[in-house]
Amino acid sequence: MNRLWRIMMRWLFPSCLYIGRDVYDIGNDGQVFPQIPEHNRTSRLVILSKHTYFETIGEFPFGNPKEIRAAIAMDTASYTPFSTRLFFLRRIGRRDDKTLVNLWFVRPDIVLELDRIAPWLIFPETALWCLGVQAVNGLHIISQPGGYLLVHLQDGVIRSTLAENDDTDLTVFRRSIGKDVSQKEDIRMGVFETYLSRLRDAAPTVSLSDMALFFSPRFSAAQIDMRLLKWSLASLGLIAVLYIGAWAGMPVYFKQQLIKENETVSASLGDILDKQARTDESVNEINLLTQALKGYTPRMTLLNLLYTILPTDTVITHLTIAGNRVEVRGSSDQASMVLTSLAAGQGVEQAQFSAPLRKDSTTGRELFVLSFGFGIPNSPIHPGR
């Protein structure tokens, strides 16, 4: 909506007059045309330079803008050094139970000029600093033909003055604002035409509520070019319809584009996805085989171990392997020595007699049944003891 509002502002105000010691015409494209002849000075939007008004800050015990305006109108001489019927005010905020307002009093000769031009909107240039320029807080020094404009902006509160130089006059202005403003914080603008373009660009950014404060009090329906107004309203209506249509249609358009792009990408990646599926299937099969191999006890390694660690008189009659569990049946002169030797072997876990010992009546040897777990020594699956 902000974009639409700016478009409407540019339609309604195709040009802008800047009135000061000289008069400048500022176009929507930012071009500045100086020395506008008096008979050609016409515009619906006027920006007044600091030369054309007196600026001050007022305090009032009440906060209603209408009451403040009425109080000022009854005693204008208390606020301005000259008599004038045209002034603007903008509420700043509250301080010590009083309402602070920025006040701009337009000089009488400029009021007569404005009556002849009959603009719709009149902005004092420092008012735009509060409303649209969006300048940062600090002391701004703007170079102008024949001098300088000094503006101090602090949280919406404006204080400004004209100066012939930027040394002694600048020092006096620093003292007048009552604050120690460091020179490092000074913000300078050396090209006057650039400054005028910024003012022109700032006007459309002013909100409607703030803009209402600066409507020309001399504006009336009789000043409206009805033909131009009809064309403007029709154009704005068309722009609004196109804008709303684009706003509503863009999500659908982008959704269709994304669907088409997704179909194209899916088609191009079909072979890759199939290969990925086959690869995943092969990996799963390998994992299954790996798990089976991990649980398989290597026979040769086990036989070598038994041959090495068992007592020489040991006779093995049966050797049974199931996974990593091993059962050994045999005989020995002393079966306990068989168990002790076996338990000390690398890779052997939980070695124990799985049946009571018996004695062979013929040979006198002890018959035993041993069981234990076995893994490859130093293996990550079956770490050694």
PyMOL commands that set and color helices and strands:
alter all, ss='L'
color gray80, all
select helices_A, chain A and resi 2-12+38-40+50-52+65-74+76-78+108-117+125-131+168-176+183-185+192-205+208-214+221-223+226-268+270-294+299-309+335-343
alter helices_A, ss='H'
color red, helices_A
select strands_A, chain A and resi 15-19+23-27+32-34+45-48+53-60+87-95+98-106+121-124+138-144+147-154+157-163+187-189+315-322+325-332+348-353+358-359+366-374
alter strands_A, ss='S'
color yellow, strands_A
deselect
rebuild
show_as cartoon
